[in-house]
């Protein structure tokens, strides 16, 4: 693939990209660019269906080395979001063809849309830029002497409209945040310890002008962050809470949006150990926090909202030793709620409880969102198409729903109800961390977390256990971590 991707230098482009709607002839502008009839000939081939995301190549005898005709789908129901997948498909095709510079000429095709369906050049560029940025992510840093890693050339994208190129830059910036999350997710647990993650957050903060503070050791005790202390105490890689803060040049007096990210660097299950291969892939139990970190990068670099945004990344390694917390232990949290431990493999909600308590008490937020790979049950309920979303505020959920559609990181609303809260009652403490029944398992997680959200605080909980990684190619996302949450959270902030 390519690294980096730049925008500009249209005079040096080796390839041209034009568009074609399904069942429609080429537009006049595209015909004018067809110096030798090769584009027209390619558009008439059987594979030139015009289906959204399809690509047909033409080989002109002069001008450009290659012309790519991308399908735009049905003209009557054109969806600009399909261009994200087109960007990914183009990235793969350009890489295979060995072409590292391309100019877009889509305005003629887009002009054929009805006035009601017209789209802005900026938005077209943004969708394509996201697709290009996402498809170009790779993780080769740990390849050794037994592997030859191909050098990645620079890819240059350009268009005939300045706003289109601005959109490309935005899309690439959005993808960069997702790719940061994917790289953190992919990093193995012998490297990505809680304090290593804290170091990466500090690097990002320095580059983007954010503030980063790390709470560890005695500071956790002083702040009574007892979930982190207990979950992390069995590991030699000690726990921490990482606070990242974006502060705008103006609007500092506004209440912050607070993101709490589950950042478990590894989850063995603790004394309730995972069995039967259940530990494989548990380096990704940090993916909620990874998505939050990626979102903060987008917020500081791309969105730049006129309000403060804080991310609280609660990070620990759930391990096994004679120091490990046990089933039957009771932990008291800083808000006074006591929790009986029934399963040490339900550890994520314990560290998230610390983050939620802190967010409500210390940050005085406009609203709080937590994001976590919390339950296997949400995978059973929703598969990999949607993340589960719980919220105590209808308007807040609508922001998440709209942001999910815009980013293609979609959420489905799940219930918050006192009947589910009753499942979490403990015979000796206030609540248990895992109910003895498996019914409504993902809802149990939300019911637990709700105990740590102050009355009157608007809150959303996003369970990404089904969406944070993929085993098959999905549009511009290749198999591996998806970075889910980075673009979703950034879009929510932009809408707030």
KAGINOR-V439238 format. One record per backbone hydrogen bond with DSSP energy under -1.0 kcal/mol. NH is the residue of the N-H (numbers start at 1). CO is the residue of the C=O. If there is no record, write none. Layout:
NH|CO + NH|CO
This chain:
3|153 + 6|155 + 8|157 + 12|9 + 13|10 + 15|101 + 16|66 + 17|103 + 18|68 + 20|70 + 22|73 + 24|21 + 31|27 + 32|28 + 34|31 + 35|33 + 41|37 + 42|38 + 43|39 + 45|42 + 48|45 + 49|47 + 53|71 + 54|51 + 56|69 + 58|67 + 64|62 + 65|14 + 66|14 + 67|58 + 68|16 + 69|56 + 70|18 + 71|54 + 72|20 + 73|50 + 78|75 + 82|79 + 83|80 + 84|81 + 86|82 + 87|83 + 88|84 + 89|85 + 90|86 + 91|87 + 92|88 + 93|89 + 94|90 + 95|91 + 96|92 + 97|93 + 99|94 + 102|156 + 103|15 + 104|158 + 105|17 + 110|106 + 111|107 + 112|109 + 113|110 + 124|120 + 125|121 + 126|122 + 127|123 + 128|124 + 129|125 + 130|126 + 131|127 + 132|128 + 133|129 + 134|130 + 135|131 + 136|132 + 137|134 + 143|140 + 147|144 + 155|4 + 156|100 + 157|6 + 158|102 + 165|161 + 166|162 + 167|163 + 168|164 + 169|165 + 170|166 + 171|167 + 172|168 + 173|169 + 174|170 + 175|171 + 176|172 + 177|173 + 178|174 + 179|175 + 180|176 + 181|177 + 182|178 + 183|179 + 184|180 + 185|181 + 186|182 + 187|183 + 191|188 + 192|188 + 193|191 + 197|193 + 198|194 + 199|195 + 200|196 + 201|197 + 202|198 + 203|199 + 204|200 + 205|201 + 206|202 + 207|203 + 208|204 + 209|205 + 210|205 + 211|245 + 213|243 + 215|241 + 219|216 + 221|217 + 222|218 + 223|219 + 224|221 + 225|220 + 226|224 + 229|225 + 230|226 + 231|227 + 232|228 + 235|232 + 238|236 + 240|315 + 241|215 + 242|313 + 243|213 + 244|311 + 245|211 + 246|309 + 254|251 + 257|308 + 258|367 + 259|310 + 260|369 + 261|312 + 262|371 + 263|314 + 264|285 + 265|316 + 268|318 + 272|269 + 273|271 + 274|268 + 278|275 + 280|277 + 282|279 + 284|281 + 285|282 + 287|284 + 289|262 + 290|286 + 291|287 + 292|288 + 293|289 + 294|290 + 295|291 + 296|292 + 297|293 + 298|294 + 299|295 + 300|296 + 301|297 + 302|298 + 303|298 + 304|299 + 309|246 + 310|257 + 311|244 + 312|259 + 313|242 + 314|261 + 315|240 + 318|266 + 319|317 + 324|321 + 328|341 + 329|326 + 331|339 + 333|337 + 336|333 + 339|331 + 340|431 + 341|329 + 346|343 + 351|347 + 352|348 + 353|349 + 354|350 + 355|351 + 356|352 + 357|353 + 358|354 + 359|355 + 360|356 + 361|357 + 362|358 + 366|256 + 368|458 + 369|258 + 370|460 + 371|260 + 372|462 + 374|372 + 380|376 + 381|377 + 382|378 + 383|379 + 387|410 + 388|463 + 389|412 + 390|461 + 392|459 + 397|393 + 398|394 + 399|395 + 400|396 + 401|397 + 402|398 + 403|399 + 404|400 + 405|401 + 406|402 + 407|403 + 408|404 + 412|387 + 414|389 + 420|417 + 421|417 + 422|418 + 423|420 + 424|421 + 425|422 + 426|430 + 431|338 + 432|424 + 433|340 + 444|440 + 445|441 + 446|442 + 447|443 + 448|444 + 449|445 + 450|446 + 451|448 + 452|449 + 453|450 + 457|454 + 460|368 + 461|390 + 462|370 + 463|388 + 464|372 + 467|464 + 468|464 + 470|480 + 474|477 + 477|474 + 480|470 + 482|468 + 486|483 + 489|485 + 490|486 + 491|487 + 492|488 + 493|489 + 494|490 + 495|491 + 496|493
